Amino acid sequence: VELTFELPDNAKECFHEDIEMGVSTQLEFQVVTGGHYDVDVTVEGPGRDVLYREIKQQYGQFQFITKVQGTYQVCFSNEFSTFSHKLVYMDLQVGEEKPLPGVGEHQTAMTQMESSSLKVHENLNTVLDYQTHHRLQESKGRKRAEELNETVLYWAVGESIAIVGIALAQVLILKNFFGDKHTLRAG
């Protein structure tokens, strides 16, 4: 399971997966946008026993082998945040990847073509992982650039209003200096 989801402020999202006993499982997560880029993460086993818990983490990885069969739960919490929602990426890999069709199905050694196709498959999986991480970093950078652009825009609008206000004030002050003065004569 590989997904990106929005985690609202003061919220907790949990994902459940039924896993057999003795299966290698790996969780990888990263906060893409929001607040200080941190969430609380908990992995619980079928008996509600806590296997992994991290507080206010930006990213992390946890690998374990299941000891019992049952429903495992992965929870992400943003309950400590009162106003910033977050975008979280999660990759939960359960078990080993299925082998390529036709590879490893016979008792003899692999041919050159089978070993080459296996190597190409492994390299493509590595490229896929790199692309996923690159997309996450790009998304995080784009979000930061948009926030910075918005801040600069508001600052520029404020400065423009201040400049126009100062110019009007100077015109009024200069007009008062050179305007006709009415004097009263006592007489």
Buried (B, 14 or more C-beta within 10 A) or exposed (E): EEEBEBBEBEBBBEBEBEBEEEBEBEBBBBBBBBBEBBBBBBBBBBEEEEBBEBEBBEBBEBEBEBEEEBEBBBBBBBEEBEEBBBBBBBBBBBEEEEEBEEBEEEEEEEEEEBEEBBEEBEEEEEEEEEEBBEEBEEBBEEBEEEEEEEEEEEEEEEEEEEEEEEEEEEEEEEEEEEEEEEEEEEE
